[in-house]
Structures are given as structure tokens and as C-alpha cells.
Amino acid sequence: MAIAPSASNSDGLLDLVVVPKITLAKLVWLFIRMLSGGHHVLSKDYHHYQAESIKVTIEVPVEGQRDGETLGKKAYQISIKSEKRQMWL
């Protein structure tokens, strides 16, 4: 079972899957399609993006949390960057 079957842990890219707000019935349908061979990727509600960095901006104040600490209700901007590194075993 792979949410993003085309994702690779060695390409140095971040993979982001976005599903818009959908009904519970559609969500269950997507989940069943994911379990039955990865056909969820063909849905118009499934969006897969790849990038070296991702910036998420939340303009409407929401409750936030970082590493278990409550940050309060405010707007947030989050940046994530991928770094390709060698791994020795």
C-alpha cells in the first residue's frame, strides 16, 4: 500500500499528496482503490507534487503545535527543504 507509488527515497525530492475536502464516502472509496492496486492515483481528487522545497502558508488563524508544544491560534508559514545526503551502512 503506497499513498504516492511514484515517490522515491533516493531522488532528493519531497513528495506531497493533496486530497481536497471530500465526503467520507469518497474518502473510503479512495482508500479502497489504494488498497486494491494503487488505482487511487487516477482519481481527480488525488494530486501528487514533487519539489526540492515546499512552503505552506495558512492565512486563517488556527491552533498550532510543534513538537508537542502548543503554539496558539495564529496564521502560520511552514517551509520544508530536502537535502540529498549519503548514507553509510
Residue pairs with C-beta under 8 A, 6 or more apart in sequence:
1 34
1 35
2 34
2 38
3 17
3 34
4 15
4 17
4 48
5 38
5 41
6 15
6 41
6 48
7 15
7 50
11 50
12 52
12 82
12 83
12 84
13 50
13 51
13 52
13 82
14 50
14 51
14 52
14 53
14 54
14 80
14 82
15 48
15 49
15 50
16 48
16 49
16 50
16 51
16 54
17 46
17 47
17 48
17 49
18 47
18 48
18 49
19 27
19 30
19 45
19 46
19 47
20 45
22 30
22 45
26 45
30 40
30 43
30 45
30 46
31 40
33 39
33 40
33 42
33 43
34 40
40 46
41 48
51 82
52 81
52 82
53 79
53 80
53 81
53 82
54 79
54 80
55 77
55 78
55 79
55 80
56 76
56 77
56 78
56 79
56 80
57 75
57 76
57 77
57 78
58 75
58 76
58 77
58 78
59 75
60 75
61 73
61 74
61 75
62 73
62 74
62 75
62 76
63 70
63 71
63 72
63 73
64 70
64 71
64 72
64 73
64 74
64 76
65 71
